[in-house]
Amino acid sequence: MYQIRIHGRGGQGVVTAAEMLSIAAFREGKYAQAFPSFGSERTGAPVVAFCRVDDKEIRLREPVMQPDALIIQDPTLLHQVDVFAGLAHGGTILLNTARSFAELGLKELVGRFRTCAVPATELALKHVGRPVPNAALLGGFSALCRQISLASVSAAIEEKFSGKVAAGNVAAAAAAYGYVMKEMHAEAD
């Protein structure tokens, strides 16, 4: 089973990201589960959502405490919430920021985990016209983790949204996918 925990703030599409990720997995013939965990339900409050993906039926119902991957939609949470708690050894961290892990004071994570920073908010503003990074991060997740294809992410976005909103989010996801692939090739060189 592959477990993902998504951290963000109310209004950033954290719950929708988990739902779309599970839809993408389902489209690939996998079992998937997505659910949120709310504290204070208001815009700007910290929100966590979870997604599990497996080749067999998922019977667990509790929150993901030991994720294989983290998607962090808001870097301001890094110093407010222990977003890295329980991350599996060698796990993956996808962070929404234009800054490097070193610039954020997180250089020690780079050697211990698979890390990538992608400017998802900027990509969302460019393609969607709103600072909602969730779809862009799913595109980046597809490139980084190889658990779900970009085609399935795009189909899930189109299932959730329509018209210009869907097209913009698909474009943001594709741009983030390309960005992460480029970053991964730069690291390999």
Backbone as CSV, one residue per row, in Angstrom:
resi,resn,N_x,N_y,N_z,CA_x,CA_y,CA_z,C_x,C_y,C_z
1,MET,0.842,-1.179,0.000,0.000,0.000,0.000,0.883,1.236,0.000
2,TYR,0.508,2.225,-0.803,1.229,3.488,-0.878,0.347,4.549,-0.226
3,GLN,0.896,5.246,0.783,0.110,6.200,1.559,0.655,7.611,1.390
4,ILE,-0.249,8.549,1.133,0.113,9.940,0.897,-0.615,10.820,1.899
5,ARG,0.120,11.768,2.464,-0.494,12.764,3.355,-0.291,14.125,2.703
6,ILE,-1.361,14.897,2.628,-1.320,16.211,1.990,-1.594,17.274,3.049
7,HIS,-0.647,18.210,3.187,-0.788,19.315,4.146,-1.015,20.622,3.384
8,GLY,-1.908,21.430,3.903,-2.141,22.736,3.306,-3.005,23.571,4.225
9,ARG,-3.621,24.559,3.639,-4.509,25.446,4.395,-5.887,25.443,3.732
10,GLY,-6.896,25.702,4.545,-8.253,25.770,4.027,-8.336,26.733,2.858
11,GLY,-8.950,26.301,1.783,-9.078,27.133,0.598,-8.049,26.823,-0.478
12,GLN,-7.062,25.957,-0.181,-6.032,25.621,-1.162,-6.349,24.345,-1.936
13,GLY,-7.469,23.730,-1.666,-7.847,22.524,-2.398,-7.174,21.261,-1.903
14,VAL,-6.855,21.202,-0.622,-6.190,20.023,-0.046,-7.087,18.790,-0.155
15,VAL,-8.334,18.908,0.250,-9.269,17.784,0.215,-9.543,17.380,-1.238
16,THR,-9.700,18.354,-2.094,-9.924,18.075,-3.517,-8.724,17.368,-4.127
17,ALA,-7.512,17.732,-3.713,-6.304,17.062,-4.216,-6.330,15.585,-3.862
18,ALA,-6.668,15.266,-2.632,-6.727,13.855,-2.215,-7.802,13.112,-3.009
19,GLU,-8.948,13.745,-3.204,-10.026,13.122,-3.976,-9.586,12.864,-5.416
20,MET,-8.967,13.852,-6.052,-8.535,13.685,-7.442,-7.438,12.631,-7.561
21,LEU,-6.565,12.562,-6.575,-5.516,11.541,-6.580,-6.136,10.142,-6.499
22,SER,-7.154,10.000,-5.663,-7.813,8.690,-5.559,-8.571,8.356,-6.845
23,ILE,-9.175,9.335,-7.467,-9.867,9.111,-8.745,-8.861,8.681,-9.811
24,ALA,-7.710,9.335,-9.845,-6.667,8.981,-10.813,-6.205,7.542,-10.607
25,ALA,-6.015,7.153,-9.347,-5.597,5.779,-9.050,-6.677,4.784,-9.471
26,PHE,-7.920,5.117,-9.173,-9.045,4.254,-9.536,-9.112,4.070,-11.057
27,ARG,-8.856,5.138,-11.800,-8.870,5.072,-13.266,-7.799,4.119,-13.792
28,GLU,-6.764,3.882,-12.997,-5.693,2.966,-13.399,-5.924,1.544,-12.886
29,GLY,-7.129,1.296,-12.380,-7.475,-0.041,-11.930,-6.989,-0.374,-10.530
30,LYS,-6.606,0.651,-9.777,-6.133,0.426,-8.414,-7.257,0.727,-7.430
31,TYR,-7.090,0.242,-6.229,-7.987,0.609,-5.138,-7.443,1.900,-4.537
32,ALA,-8.347,2.765,-4.123,-7.912,4.043,-3.564,-8.911,4.522,-2.525
33,GLN,-8.397,5.346,-1.646,-9.199,5.890,-0.561,-8.684,7.302,-0.290
34,ALA,-9.584,8.242,-0.109,-9.200,9.619,0.217,-10.146,10.158,1.271
35,PHE,-9.583,10.876,2.240,-10.416,11.493,3.267,-9.647,12.615,3.951
36,PRO,-10.368,13.606,4.483,-9.729,14.748,5.142,-9.698,14.605,6.660
37,SER,-8.942,15.497,7.273,-8.944,15.655,8.723,-8.979,17.155,8.984
38,PHE,-10.042,17.613,9.591,-10.190,19.045,9.833,-9.997,19.377,11.296
39,GLY,-9.434,20.532,11.530,-9.422,21.114,12.865,-10.474,22.198,12.810
40,SER,-10.014,23.400,12.706,-10.878,24.548,12.556,-11.223,24.676,11.070
41,GLU,-12.489,24.557,10.735,-12.891,24.565,9.328,-13.092,25.992,8.836
42,ARG,-11.977,26.652,8.517,-12.077,28.007,7.978,-10.931,28.239,7.004
43,THR,-11.119,29.181,6.135,-10.092,29.517,5.164,-8.817,29.906,5.883
44,GLY,-7.718,29.327,5.470,-6.419,29.651,6.055,-5.992,28.750,7.204
45,ALA,-6.916,27.980,7.761,-6.565,27.072,8.860,-5.842,25.845,8.296
46,PRO,-4.909,25.262,9.055,-4.234,24.051,8.583,-5.232,22.918,8.328
47,VAL,-5.032,22.241,7.201,-5.878,21.121,6.796,-4.963,19.975,6.384
48,VAL,-5.367,18.764,6.691,-4.638,17.573,6.269,-5.633,16.652,5.563
49,ALA,-5.188,16.076,4.455,-5.990,15.076,3.769,-5.093,13.875,3.484
50,PHE,-5.723,12.735,3.330,-4.978,11.488,3.172,-5.454,10.750,1.930
51,CYS,-4.535,9.994,1.341,-4.879,9.143,0.217,-4.079,7.851,0.335
52,ARG,-4.751,6.754,0.102,-4.090,5.446,0.056,-4.352,4.841,-1.307
53,VAL,-3.336,4.159,-1.840,-3.446,3.502,-3.136,-2.864,2.106,-2.989
54,ASP,-3.582,1.113,-3.524,-3.098,-0.261,-3.429,-3.661,-1.077,-4.589
55,ASP,-3.073,-2.237,-4.797,-3.556,-3.166,-5.818,-4.654,-4.071,-5.271
56,LYS,-4.865,-4.023,-3.970,-5.932,-4.821,-3.366,-6.808,-3.913,-2.499
57,GLU,-7.939,-4.443,-2.090,-8.896,-3.664,-1.317,-8.259,-3.085,-0.059
58,ILE,-8.615,-1.850,0.249,-8.066,-1.144,1.413,-9.104,-1.181,2.529
59,ARG,-8.711,-1.728,3.652,-9.639,-1.848,4.780,-9.329,-0.862,5.914
60,LEU,-8.169,-0.252,5.892,-7.803,0.728,6.921,-8.699,1.950,6.822
61,ARG,-8.977,2.566,7.947,-9.807,3.775,7.956,-9.185,4.902,8.782
62,GLU,-8.077,4.615,9.430,-7.483,5.644,10.281,-6.608,6.603,9.466
63,PRO,-6.276,7.764,10.040,-5.406,8.722,9.360,-4.044,8.100,9.021
64,VAL,-3.418,8.636,7.999,-2.099,8.164,7.576,-1.050,8.773,8.508
65,MET,-0.512,7.946,9.381,0.485,8.420,10.349,1.920,8.170,9.876
66,GLN,2.111,7.208,8.983,3.438,6.892,8.452,3.369,6.898,6.926
67,PRO,3.310,8.102,6.336,3.152,8.196,4.889,4.413,7.790,4.127
68,ASP,4.193,7.331,2.907,5.290,7.089,1.979,5.648,8.380,1.263
69,ALA,4.667,9.270,1.154,4.887,10.542,0.464,4.115,11.655,1.157
70,LEU,4.713,12.838,1.111,4.078,14.057,1.611,3.942,15.043,0.466
71,ILE,2.789,15.665,0.379,2.594,16.796,-0.526,2.284,17.970,0.380
72,ILE,3.154,18.973,0.341,2.986,20.138,1.218,2.612,21.322,0.345
73,GLN,1.349,21.726,0.433,0.823,22.773,-0.425,1.175,24.175,0.043
74,ASP,1.529,24.337,1.308,1.813,25.667,1.837,3.077,25.634,2.684
75,PRO,4.162,26.243,2.202,5.427,26.196,2.942,5.389,26.931,4.280
76,THR,4.386,27.778,4.521,4.313,28.447,5.824,3.981,27.456,6.938
77,LEU,3.499,26.281,6.582,3.198,25.260,7.582,4.459,24.591,8.130
78,LEU,5.581,24.721,7.429,6.813,24.040,7.819,7.241,24.354,9.249
79,HIS,6.924,25.549,9.713,7.343,25.954,11.054,6.176,26.052,12.027
80,GLN,4.997,25.590,11.600,3.820,25.624,12.460,3.308,24.235,12.811
81,VAL,3.515,23.285,11.910,2.995,21.932,12.055,4.139,20.970,11.765
82,ASP,4.192,19.849,12.459,5.234,18.859,12.186,4.808,18.042,10.970
83,VAL,4.950,18.653,9.789,4.496,18.010,8.560,5.294,16.751,8.225
84,PHE,6.521,16.631,8.728,7.377,15.491,8.394,7.198,14.305,9.343
85,ALA,6.349,14.437,10.345,6.149,13.376,11.342,5.767,12.061,10.677
86,GLY,6.483,11.012,11.036,6.152,9.669,10.588,6.545,9.319,9.167
87,LEU,7.139,10.244,8.426,7.495,9.960,7.036,8.420,8.758,6.967
88,ALA,8.050,7.789,6.143,8.822,6.556,6.003,10.247,6.846,5.541
89,HIS,11.200,6.048,6.033,12.596,6.181,5.625,12.667,6.083,4.098
90,GLY,13.319,7.038,3.475,13.411,7.057,2.023,12.154,7.558,1.348
91,GLY,11.223,8.091,2.136,9.963,8.594,1.590,10.170,9.810,0.698
92,THR,9.079,10.325,0.196,9.100,11.402,-0.795,8.428,12.649,-0.231
93,ILE,9.047,13.802,-0.510,8.492,15.092,-0.105,8.370,15.972,-1.336
94,LEU,7.157,16.392,-1.650,6.905,17.352,-2.723,6.409,18.631,-2.059
95,LEU,7.144,19.701,-2.266,6.875,20.959,-1.566,6.549,22.065,-2.554
96,ASN,5.478,22.771,-2.304,5.075,23.909,-3.130,5.881,25.136,-2.728
97,THR,6.935,25.416,-3.485,7.738,26.609,-3.251,8.669,26.832,-4.430
98,ALA,9.049,28.078,-4.627,10.047,28.411,-5.643,11.449,28.390,-5.032
99,ARG,11.522,28.206,-3.720,12.811,28.183,-3.017,13.308,26.751,-2.875
100,SER,14.608,26.600,-2.691,15.185,25.266,-2.510,15.005,24.816,-1.062
101,PHE,15.192,23.529,-0.837,15.130,23.004,0.525,16.220,23.652,1.384
102,ALA,17.386,23.876,0.812,18.478,24.524,1.550,18.090,25.942,1.954
103,GLU,17.467,26.685,1.047,17.045,28.059,1.351,15.987,28.088,2.457
104,LEU,15.244,27.016,2.593,14.214,26.940,3.621,14.733,26.364,4.935
105,GLY,16.046,26.067,4.985,16.630,25.492,6.190,16.334,24.012,6.340
106,LEU,16.058,23.336,5.221,15.689,21.926,5.252,16.693,21.051,4.497
107,LYS,17.924,21.518,4.406,18.940,20.800,3.633,19.143,19.371,4.134
108,GLU,19.007,19.149,5.453,19.222,17.808,6.018,18.218,16.781,5.500
109,LEU,17.078,17.223,4.990,16.077,16.295,4.460,16.463,15.735,3.096
110,VAL,17.269,16.497,2.356,17.603,16.139,0.983,18.310,14.788,0.892
111,GLY,19.196,14.493,1.793,19.889,13.214,1.749,19.080,12.043,2.292
112,ARG,18.124,12.333,3.165,17.352,11.269,3.822,16.091,10.874,3.077
113,PHE,15.563,11.796,2.283,14.306,11.567,1.588,14.437,11.987,0.124
114,ARG,13.516,11.536,-0.680,13.453,12.005,-2.065,12.671,13.312,-2.022
115,THR,13.312,14.386,-2.429,12.702,15.706,-2.281,12.604,16.437,-3.615
116,CYS,11.588,17.278,-3.715,11.463,18.145,-4.876,10.601,19.340,-4.489
117,ALA,11.043,20.504,-4.905,10.271,21.732,-4.724,9.769,22.159,-6.101
118,VAL,8.510,22.524,-6.171,7.912,22.979,-7.426,7.068,24.225,-7.134
119,PRO,7.184,25.268,-7.947,6.416,26.501,-7.703,4.959,26.353,-8.167
120,ALA,4.213,25.514,-7.485,2.854,25.171,-7.900,1.891,26.353,-7.851
121,THR,2.039,27.217,-6.875,1.145,28.378,-6.801,1.347,29.275,-8.011
122,GLU,2.597,29.499,-8.392,2.885,30.324,-9.561,2.328,29.676,-10.831
123,LEU,2.465,28.351,-10.926,1.931,27.646,-12.098,0.409,27.735,-12.129
124,ALA,-0.227,27.643,-10.963,-1.687,27.774,-10.894,-2.123,29.183,-11.296
125,LEU,-1.414,30.188,-10.811,-1.755,31.562,-11.196,-1.638,31.754,-12.704
126,LYS,-0.600,31.200,-13.280,-0.372,31.339,-14.723,-1.450,30.635,-15.541
127,HIS,-1.804,29.414,-15.149,-2.703,28.605,-15.976,-4.172,28.658,-15.563
128,VAL,-4.427,28.874,-14.275,-5.800,28.859,-13.770,-6.284,30.273,-13.429
129,GLY,-5.340,31.143,-13.094,-5.700,32.499,-12.713,-6.021,32.650,-11.243
130,ARG,-5.799,31.583,-10.468,-6.041,31.596,-9.025,-4.893,30.882,-8.322
131,PRO,-4.573,31.281,-7.085,-3.453,30.659,-6.365,-3.832,29.357,-5.647
132,VAL,-4.388,28.402,-6.407,-4.794,27.110,-5.846,-3.857,26.045,-6.428
133,PRO,-2.879,25.592,-5.634,-1.797,24.753,-6.161,-2.085,23.259,-6.281
134,ASN,-3.276,22.801,-5.909,-3.513,21.360,-5.799,-3.316,20.586,-7.096
135,ALA,-3.888,21.028,-8.195,-3.767,20.277,-9.453,-2.325,20.273,-9.951
136,ALA,-1.652,21.402,-9.838,-0.247,21.461,-10.244,0.581,20.474,-9.420
137,LEU,0.328,20.407,-8.127,1.078,19.482,-7.279,0.798,18.023,-7.637
138,LEU,-0.403,17.719,-8.083,-0.687,16.347,-8.496,0.105,15.986,-9.752
139,GLY,0.272,16.948,-10.654,1.126,16.718,-11.814,2.561,16.483,-11.396
140,GLY,3.043,17.294,-10.454,4.397,17.108,-9.928,4.545,15.781,-9.205
141,PHE,3.525,15.387,-8.461,3.539,14.100,-7.758,3.639,12.949,-8.759
142,SER,2.907,13.051,-9.848,2.947,12.016,-10.881,4.369,11.829,-11.405
143,ALA,5.064,12.920,-11.652,6.442,12.842,-12.156,7.402,12.312,-11.102
144,LEU,7.237,12.741,-9.873,8.186,12.404,-8.812,8.024,10.976,-8.305
145,CYS,6.796,10.545,-8.109,6.551,9.253,-7.462,6.256,8.112,-8.421
146,ARG,5.806,8.418,-9.602,5.494,7.382,-10.601,4.455,6.379,-10.097
147,GLN,3.571,6.817,-9.226,2.505,5.955,-8.729,1.260,6.064,-9.613
148,ILE,1.050,7.245,-10.176,-0.125,7.548,-10.987,0.361,8.308,-12.222
149,SER,-0.181,7.994,-13.378,0.260,8.659,-14.607,-0.323,10.068,-14.718
150,LEU,0.354,10.901,-15.491,-0.150,12.251,-15.743,-1.487,12.178,-16.484
151,ALA,-1.646,11.212,-17.373,-2.916,11.069,-18.095,-4.070,10.811,-17.123
152,SER,-3.842,9.983,-16.109,-4.889,9.703,-15.119,-5.158,10.913,-14.241
153,VAL,-4.107,11.660,-13.887,-4.291,12.902,-13.122,-5.134,13.878,-13.939
154,SER,-4.800,14.038,-15.213,-5.554,14.951,-16.084,-7.016,14.522,-16.204
155,ALA,-7.250,13.222,-16.356,-8.628,12.716,-16.451,-9.390,12.967,-15.150
156,ALA,-8.722,12.803,-14.016,-9.367,13.062,-12.723,-9.720,14.538,-12.575
157,ILE,-8.840,15.404,-13.036,-9.117,16.848,-12.996,-10.332,17.162,-13.858
158,GLU,-10.367,16.568,-15.051,-11.493,16.814,-15.961,-12.803,16.223,-15.433
159,GLU,-12.701,15.202,-14.602,-13.889,14.625,-13.976,-14.407,15.540,-12.864
160,LYS,-13.505,16.215,-12.189,-13.863,17.074,-11.053,-14.318,18.466,-11.499
161,PHE,-13.680,18.986,-12.545,-13.960,20.341,-13.029,-14.418,20.290,-14.483
162,SER,-14.845,21.436,-14.992,-15.249,21.492,-16.399,-14.757,22.788,-17.031
163,GLY,-14.850,22.843,-18.336,-14.551,24.054,-19.080,-13.160,24.608,-18.872
164,LYS,-13.110,25.931,-18.737,-11.832,26.624,-18.599,-11.097,26.244,-17.315
165,VAL,-11.844,25.984,-16.256,-11.220,25.603,-14.980,-10.494,24.273,-15.138
166,ALA,-11.151,23.320,-15.784,-10.518,22.019,-16.018,-9.298,22.183,-16.912
167,ALA,-9.441,22.902,-18.001,-8.332,23.083,-18.947,-7.146,23.771,-18.278
168,GLY,-7.401,24.788,-17.469,-6.327,25.487,-16.772,-5.619,24.593,-15.767
169,ASN,-6.392,23.801,-15.033,-5.796,22.896,-14.051,-5.012,21.773,-14.717
170,VAL,-5.494,21.261,-15.833,-4.756,20.243,-16.583,-3.434,20.837,-17.079
171,ALA,-3.482,22.075,-17.564,-2.259,22.741,-18.033,-1.278,22.966,-16.877
172,ALA,-1.796,23.345,-15.702,-0.927,23.544,-14.534,-0.298,22.220,-14.108
173,ALA,-1.069,21.138,-14.136,-0.541,19.823,-13.782,0.545,19.398,-14.766
174,ALA,0.305,19.625,-16.058,1.298,19.266,-17.071,2.569,20.098,-16.912
175,ALA,2.418,21.377,-16.596,3.584,22.236,-16.394,4.398,21.780,-15.184
176,ALA,3.720,21.418,-14.105,4.422,20.934,-12.906,5.097,19.594,-13.185
177,TYR,4.448,18.746,-13.939,5.037,17.460,-14.325,6.351,17.713,-15.070
178,GLY,6.297,18.600,-16.052,7.501,18.939,-16.814,8.583,19.550,-15.943
179,TYR,8.178,20.403,-15.022,9.135,21.051,-14.114,9.853,20.003,-13.256
180,VAL,9.092,19.088,-12.672,9.680,18.059,-11.805,10.586,17.127,-12.619
181,MET,10.150,16.748,-13.810,10.987,15.885,-14.649,12.319,16.572,-14.956
182,LYS,12.264,17.856,-15.248,13.486,18.619,-15.526,14.384,18.669,-14.292
183,GLU,13.788,18.889,-13.109,14.546,18.926,-11.850,15.201,17.571,-11.565
184,MET,14.467,16.509,-11.826,14.998,15.168,-11.559,16.166,14.862,-12.511
185,HIS,16.067,15.304,-13.742,17.178,15.079,-14.686,18.381,15.928,-14.309
186,ALA,18.141,17.137,-13.791,19.241,18.008,-13.366,19.977,17.385,-12.193
187,GLU,19.246,16.757,-11.269,19.859,16.090,-10.118,20.700,14.898,-10.549
188,ALA,20.218,14.198,-11.576,20.921,12.989,-12.042,22.232,13.339,-12.744
189,ASP,22.300,14.543,-13.301,23.520,14.953,-14.036,24.653,15.361,-13.132
